Each structure stands twice: as structure tokens, then as C-alpha cells.
Amino acid sequence: MTIYNILTPLIAIIALGIAFFQLETNREKIRLDLYNRRFEIYTKTLDLYFELHNFKSIKEPSKEDIVTFKKVMRSFSKYQSESQFLFKEDSGVFSILGGIFSNIWIIITYIEHNEEWRRLDDAAINQKKFEEYNVASMSFESDIGRLNIAIEPYLFFGNMFQKYPWDRCLHPKLGKNKSA
């Protein structure tokens, strides 16, 4: 037996080991990228939430304020659409984000056109629009809470490290959420 007969299988085994580790590294990179994209949707939703509170605190928003907020909303609609592909359908994330978008649209429309409706001097229209605004504001707040619950399993960072069945035995907390 020559040295070449020994080295050839040894090199093949080393190459196989390297290929396996590259496979695992790529798999973890995909999981991390998915996590980051999901987390970005969550942070953009929170940005929209805080932006809305800032916008609502302005006594008389200018046209420029309204245009700026509508740009933020358009940006959010991209993330809302993307959520359809990043979360399981039964998680409800996509529909919650759709509800948030609809409620914000009602709120911004009320703020933008409130003065015009008051000038109409029609108490029924004013009351109806004000009620829609209040319902949308309360729904928006509850939707944020529902989103936190629905998105939590996807943003539980411990799931990033759960890859093998024995990981749950070694780390019991990791076995609770299985969505990543």
C-alpha cells in the first residue's frame, strides 16, 4: 500500500467534512436572513406606530406633514405585502398588518379632512367620521398587541440555535417556540 492509496480517501473525507460545514453555514445564513427580514417588518410596524402618535400630536398638520406621513404609509405597505411570504398563513401576521394599514388610513383621512367635514355643518357626518376615527384608533392599538403575540414565535432568537432534536434536551427553553 502506497502513500497515495492512504491520502486519497483521507482527502475525500476532509473534502466531505468541509462540504458538510459549508452546507450547515449556508443553512444558518438563510435562517438568519429570514429572521432579519421578519424583524425588519416588525420594526417598520413599530416605526409606523410611533410616527402615527407623533402625527396625531400635531394640532393642525400641514399638507407637508400629511404627505410625509403618507410616504411612511406607502413604505409600510411594501412590508405588509412582504409579510405574506415570510410568515405562515395561520399566524395571522399578514391580516393583522392589513388591519393596521386600514385603520391608519381611516385615522389619516379623518385628520386630513376633519376641517372640511366640519364646514359641511352636517352633525351626522361629523359624528360618523369621528366614531370611525375612534374605532380605528382603538383597533390600531389592539392590533399592535395582537401583532406582538402573533410575531413572537418568529422573533424568538433562541429558535435560531435549535436545529437538532437534542437541542431541546440541552436547552429546554428552546423547545417552546418552533417557527424559525
C-alpha positions as CSV (number, residue, x, y, z in Angstrom):
1,M,0.0,0.0,0.0
2,T,1.4,3.3,-1.1
3,I,1.0,6.7,0.5
4,Y,-1.3,7.7,-2.4
5,N,-3.7,4.9,-1.5
6,I,-4.0,6.3,2.0
7,L,-4.1,10.0,1.1
8,T,-6.8,9.8,-1.5
9,P,-9.5,8.6,0.9
10,L,-8.3,10.9,3.6
11,I,-8.5,13.9,1.3
12,A,-12.0,12.8,0.2
13,I,-13.1,12.6,3.8
14,I,-11.7,16.0,4.6
15,A,-13.5,17.5,1.5
16,L,-16.7,15.8,2.6
17,G,-16.3,17.4,6.0
18,I,-15.7,20.8,4.5
19,A,-18.7,20.4,2.3
20,F,-20.9,19.5,5.3
21,F,-19.8,22.5,7.3
22,Q,-20.4,24.8,4.3
23,L,-23.9,23.3,4.0
24,E,-24.6,24.0,7.7
25,T,-23.1,27.5,7.4
26,N,-25.4,28.3,4.4
27,R,-28.4,26.8,6.1
28,E,-27.8,29.0,9.2
29,K,-27.2,32.1,6.9
30,I,-30.6,31.5,5.3
31,R,-32.2,31.2,8.7
32,L,-30.6,34.4,9.9
33,D,-31.6,36.3,6.7
34,L,-35.2,35.1,7.2
35,Y,-35.1,36.3,10.9
36,N,-33.7,39.7,9.8
37,R,-36.4,40.2,7.2
38,R,-39.1,39.3,9.7
39,F,-37.6,41.5,12.3
40,E,-37.4,44.4,9.8
41,I,-41.2,44.1,9.2
42,Y,-41.7,44.3,13.0
43,T,-39.5,47.3,13.4
44,K,-41.2,49.1,10.4
45,T,-44.5,48.5,12.1
46,L,-43.3,50.0,15.3
47,D,-41.8,52.9,13.4
48,L,-45.2,53.5,11.8
49,Y,-46.9,53.2,15.3
50,F,-44.6,55.9,16.7
51,E,-44.9,58.0,13.6
52,L,-48.7,57.9,13.9
53,H,-48.5,59.0,17.5
54,N,-46.2,61.9,16.5
55,F,-48.5,62.8,13.7
56,K,-51.6,62.7,15.9
57,S,-50.0,65.0,18.4
58,I,-49.7,67.8,15.8
59,K,-52.7,70.2,16.4
60,E,-53.1,71.3,12.8
61,P,-50.9,69.2,10.5
62,S,-49.8,70.9,7.3
63,K,-50.1,69.4,3.9
64,E,-46.4,68.6,4.0
65,D,-46.9,66.7,7.3
66,I,-49.7,64.7,5.6
67,V,-47.6,64.0,2.5
68,T,-44.7,62.9,4.7
69,F,-46.9,60.5,6.7
70,K,-48.5,59.1,3.5
71,K,-44.9,58.3,2.3
72,V,-44.3,56.4,5.5
73,M,-47.6,54.5,4.9
74,R,-46.7,53.6,1.4
75,S,-43.3,52.3,2.6
76,F,-45.2,50.2,5.2
77,S,-47.5,48.7,2.6
78,K,-44.4,47.1,1.0
79,Y,-43.5,45.4,4.2
80,Q,-47.1,44.4,4.8
81,S,-47.2,42.7,1.4
82,E,-43.8,41.0,2.0
83,S,-45.1,39.6,5.3
84,Q,-47.4,37.3,3.3
85,F,-44.4,35.4,2.1
86,L,-42.4,35.5,5.3
87,F,-44.9,34.2,7.8
88,K,-47.2,31.2,7.9
89,E,-50.8,32.0,6.8
90,D,-52.2,30.7,10.1
91,S,-50.0,33.0,12.1
92,G,-52.3,35.9,11.2
93,V,-49.4,38.4,10.8
94,F,-50.4,39.4,7.2
95,S,-54.0,40.0,8.2
96,I,-53.1,41.9,11.3
97,L,-50.8,44.2,9.3
98,G,-53.6,44.7,6.8
99,G,-55.9,45.7,9.6
100,I,-53.2,48.1,10.9
101,F,-52.9,49.6,7.4
102,S,-56.6,50.0,7.0
103,N,-57.0,51.6,10.5
104,I,-54.2,54.0,9.8
105,W,-55.8,55.0,6.6
106,I,-59.0,55.8,8.4
107,I,-57.1,57.8,11.0
108,I,-55.1,59.8,8.5
109,T,-58.2,60.5,6.3
110,Y,-60.1,61.8,9.4
111,I,-57.2,64.1,10.4
112,E,-56.7,65.3,6.8
113,H,-60.4,66.0,6.1
114,N,-61.7,66.8,9.6
115,E,-62.0,70.6,8.9
116,E,-63.8,70.0,5.6
117,W,-66.4,67.8,7.3
118,R,-66.9,70.4,10.0
119,R,-67.6,73.0,7.4
120,L,-70.3,70.8,5.9
121,D,-72.3,71.6,9.1
122,D,-73.8,68.1,9.0
123,A,-73.7,66.7,12.5
124,A,-74.5,63.1,11.3
125,I,-71.5,63.0,9.0
126,N,-69.2,64.6,11.6
127,Q,-70.3,62.1,14.3
128,K,-70.0,59.1,11.9
129,K,-66.4,60.1,10.9
130,F,-65.4,60.8,14.5
131,E,-66.7,57.4,15.5
132,E,-64.9,55.7,12.7
133,Y,-61.7,57.6,13.8
134,N,-62.1,56.4,17.4
135,V,-62.8,52.8,16.4
136,A,-59.8,52.8,14.1
137,S,-57.6,54.3,16.8
138,M,-58.6,51.7,19.4
139,S,-58.3,48.9,16.8
140,F,-54.9,50.1,15.8
141,E,-53.7,49.9,19.5
142,S,-55.2,46.4,19.9
143,D,-53.7,45.3,16.5
144,I,-50.3,46.2,17.7
145,G,-50.8,44.0,20.8
146,R,-52.1,41.1,18.6
147,L,-49.1,41.5,16.3
148,N,-46.7,41.2,19.2
149,I,-48.3,37.9,20.1
150,A,-48.5,36.6,16.6
151,I,-45.0,37.5,15.6
152,E,-43.3,36.4,18.9
153,P,-42.6,32.8,17.8
154,Y,-40.9,34.1,14.7
155,L,-38.7,36.6,16.5
156,F,-37.7,34.3,19.4
157,F,-34.0,34.3,18.8
158,G,-33.5,31.1,20.7
159,N,-35.0,29.3,17.7
160,M,-32.1,30.4,15.6
161,F,-30.0,27.8,17.5
162,Q,-32.4,25.0,17.5
163,K,-31.5,22.7,14.7
164,Y,-31.3,19.2,16.0
165,P,-33.8,17.3,18.2
166,W,-31.3,17.1,21.1
167,D,-31.1,20.9,21.2
168,R,-34.4,20.9,23.1
169,C,-33.0,18.5,25.6
170,L,-29.9,20.6,26.1
171,H,-31.8,23.9,26.2
172,P,-35.4,23.4,27.4
173,K,-36.4,27.0,26.7
174,L,-35.6,26.5,23.0
175,G,-38.3,23.8,22.7
176,K,-41.2,26.1,23.4
177,N,-41.3,28.1,20.1
178,K,-40.9,26.2,16.8
179,S,-41.4,28.7,14.0
180,A,-38.0,29.8,12.7
